[in-house]
Amino acid sequence: MSEIKISPRLKKIADMVEPFPCIDIGADHGYLDLYLVQRGHKGPILATENKKGPYKRLCDNIAKNSASDYVNCLFADGLDFDYRDYQEVIIAGMGGKQIANILSSAKYGLNNFLYLVLEPQSDAYTLRKVVDKLGFKAVCEIYLNEQEKTYPVIKCIKGHDECDETMFKYGKFSLENNDRVLYKYLIKNKIRIDRLLQSELISKSSKNQLKRQLNQIKEGLRYYE
Ligand SMILES: C[S@@+](CC[C@H](N)C(=O)[O-])C[C@H]1O[C@@H](n2cnc3c(N)ncnc32)[C@H](O)[C@@H]1O
């Protein structure tokens, strides 16, 4: 296998993965899976795709890097196949609602999974709510910046944590552990909203919405006092 170099985002996701049989849903190019093998994951890793182009590229990449003993490829939509031999699932690089939808409509439920490693690129609030409803809780979470955007990587195990709305919005683990990337994100957004609220060009209803966002940010920032 030629040396696999991956983005800091994929590296953070890889750091959360345990050495159990795992599925990477929407693996795309398969770099994460190749990197996991390079780092010593013994497989089996099941890399899935639901689109023909990415699926072909994925299969080609796995074969080209002689990783087929560890990584199998499957053309599948979400968790619509028999995945009950796997203990871990990774779903990264999609919207939070899309990830939530894949988990909620899993054909055989989520009982076999010890770990979920999730990286929502939007709507983390919705995802955290659904994950809670499905009987999982975050045991580790880390925020990262990529291309001017800020995302959490969330590792979940079975269980339930009492969470209020601020915790669902920003992540209980990240708030309680004073994640610095989240802190900078909150400060940046506080400044942005403070500025917008001073503008006379913004309608009253938009201002009310911004004020609600600002209050949520202030609730988040209370963890850093
Ligand atoms: C933006 S890419 C992210 C790739 C990789 N997971 C990452 O984090 O870099 C999302 C990939 O997920 C695939 N995808 C989206 N919905 C899917 C689904 N329901 N089942 C399987 N793959 C899906 C897309 O085809 C696309 O290749």
The ligand as a Gaussian input file, in Angstrom:
#p B3LYP/6-31G(d) Opt

LIG

0 1
 C      -19.275000      14.085000       1.170000
 S      -18.961000      12.397000       0.988000
 C      -18.092000      12.019000       2.474000
 C      -17.128000      10.899000       2.234000
 C      -16.397000      10.405000       3.470000
 N      -17.297000       9.708000       4.372000
 C      -15.752000      11.557000       4.178000
 O      -16.155000      11.871000       5.311000
 O      -14.839000      12.152000       3.602000
 C      -20.506000      11.598000       1.305000
 C      -20.556000      10.244000       0.588000
 O      -21.636000       9.512000       1.122000
 C      -22.320000       8.842000       0.082000
 N      -23.688000       8.633000       0.562000
 C      -24.638000       9.565000       0.784000
 N      -25.753000       9.008000       1.248000
 C      -25.497000       7.676000       1.362000
 C      -26.263000       6.555000       1.777000
 N      -27.525000       6.696000       2.179000
 N      -25.685000       5.331000       1.737000
 C      -24.406000       5.173000       1.333000
 N      -23.639000       6.196000       0.905000
 C      -24.180000       7.429000       0.924000
 C      -22.179000       9.774000      -1.109000
 O      -22.280000       9.074000      -2.327000
 C      -20.792000      10.376000      -0.900000
 O      -19.789000       9.670000      -1.586000

